[in-house]
Amino acid sequence: MNIAVFARELSPNNYDKFQSLMDTINQRGVKCGFYRDFYESLPQELKSNLVLEYLYDSIPEISSNVDILLSLGGDGTLLNSLRVVQDFNVLVAGVNFGRLGFLTATKLEEKCDRFVDNLIAKNFSIIERATLKVSSKEIDQSFFAYALNEISIHRNDASMLSIDLKVNGLSLPTYWSDGIIVATPTGSTAYNLSVGGPLVTPDSKVTIISPIAPHNLNVRPLIVPEGSSVEIVTHSRSGYYSLNVDNRDIRLSCEYPLTIENGDFKLKTINMPDTNFFDVINEKLLWGEDRRNSLSK
């Protein structure tokens, strides 16, 4: 097996966990390469203990040999890996070295051996996560226009936005709000959750449209089928608004409409046998926890 490690800068608090994981991988005879920027950010004492097979800057350099991309960090790190694996059939395994971690739900702690052994034995399921792509005459090719979580529009001054939407050519009522979110099922636990949007299992074939702080009290989040085309025309007093694509942003004028559609690829993530969506939201969101009954016991 050949594993490519992808990560950003590690906190010193995670050095021991990282070293334990790498030691376990090496003991199993697995070839391991590292994303160049991440490797160069490591202190020398960690580098000296690593078995380095290769360094890489992008998956195309190594795509014919890599079985798994191992994303170490939080959900933001896994989101960044989308650009690395685009157009290549590489499985992504996320390990939580961050905080909340819906996408990187696996925490190693004392099960480092079991995690690596499951990877080698391919004892896991695969979740194919839909992506979104935004297009506009104003967005050039230098901007990575794909999202795993969501594409959102925001006001960038004190005035609310007026947002006109069409879904598959059919007009919706105008949204008067601070903005709007178009999210994948994966993104239902991200920004969409914060604005009161629905939770959706990651394998659902849907797209979620949720307003941000709507001034219309009768406006609610909307679920449409995966594959729907969402056309958006935004109006603001300043003539501009902010577009966020996962953790990247750009300032656009209201002159041109946006079109949001499903991306032409999906991110294939590894799901370990002891992890499922409902257990994750139970743990992360304290789903259904009832302090009244627990305190009375």
Secondary structure by P-SEA (a helix, b strand, c coil): cbbbbbbccccccaaaaaaaaaaaaaaabbbbbccaaaaaaccaaaaaaccccccccccccccccccbbbbcccaaaaaaacccccccbbbbbbbcccccccccccccccaaaaaaaaaaaccccccbbbbbbbbccccccccccccccccbbbbcccbbbbbbbbcccccccccccccccccccccccccccccbbbbbcccccbbbbbbcccccccbbbbbbcccbbbbbbbbccccbbbbbcccbbbbbcccbbbbbccccbbbbbbbcccccaaaaaaaaccccccaaaaaac
